[in-house]
Amino acid sequence: MRPKVPSEPDDIVTLRTSIGVDYGRVGIEAGPLPQWLVNGMAEAGLPVICVETRHMKSLLKAQQINKSDRHDARGIAQMMRVGLFKPVHVKTLASREKRMLLTARQLVQRKMLDVDADLRGTLRNFGQKVDVVGQAGFETRIRELVEGLPELAAIIEPMLTTRRFMRREFTELHRMLLDVVRHDPVCRRLMTAPGVGAVVALTYRATVDQPQRFVHSGAVGAHVGLTPRRHQSGEIDYDGGISKAGDTMLRTMLYEAARVLLTQHGHGSWLKARDMQVAQRRGQRRAIVAVARRPAVILHRMWIDGTDSAGAAPPQRAPDYPLTGALTVLPRQERGPHGDEGGVRSYWQQPSSWQGRPKD
């Protein structure tokens, strides 16, 4: 029996319940639409599991020669039966709404910058140089350059109108983002960390979604691709650049937070002092990549523990302090993304009588 139904949660649930079988697992491949399907099927009581796409592709390729929807369904059923699958986290509706706001804002911002770059490049073909000018005076500068060129001005005018509308809508989206952050206690707590602003905090909030799914805080850096690749085969064993796996938007925001921390953060910071030494040896860009993983670890620990960033240098010995509930970040020498001292771990302050090993 191989019936076909539309890709709707209600239709799928009706088909499954009409067969009259108790299901141990119901597998579905990860993707944009399955996020909606998984929630609907889970609400109906089906034990649905969202499976990682690349792992599923490799297994299906090993099982079959001819690819078809029918063969894929049979292969997924076999994976569920024997347990050869990697489940992925399906984000909550609130997290997806925040992510949509961030994506829409980023899209409008990128297109607005594309219009600016196109205007600059097009006018250079006619010997007109825009030079350095701010966003507020950009339109005035363009009109000055095409004042004596009526044909060119007629072409430029629609682009300036488009840019003006895009700036207005971008301002509205950014205002919405600030409103969300203002009423979100988690984002407000994350913003107490050095270099973390509203956009970084909301991106982190929407991407991580549920901090409990990471057993160790250090796993967040690897999840967003900020840990080095490793190639080992026989006598060959070396570390490469960062893996760049996972969420690109969060990785970019963490890089921006690290750049702000190293280049624009005014008051002194032990984190900045250490990485400035790395910048002198390996260059600023490598130092920024090395420090970009640390906000991911620290923000996760702040979120889990419900503590704000103290912003002060950490104590040298944690056991000398009682358990106060305040987060302390202790530096620890370990290999960063490029082989430098680029790692930290976040520890709780523990009493001197505590004999266990601090955990991430």
Summary of the structure (lengths in Angstrom):
residues: 360
radius of gyration: 25.7
end to end distance: 50.0
largest distance: 81.7
contacts: 1009
relative contact order: 0.07
helix: 56%
strand: 9%
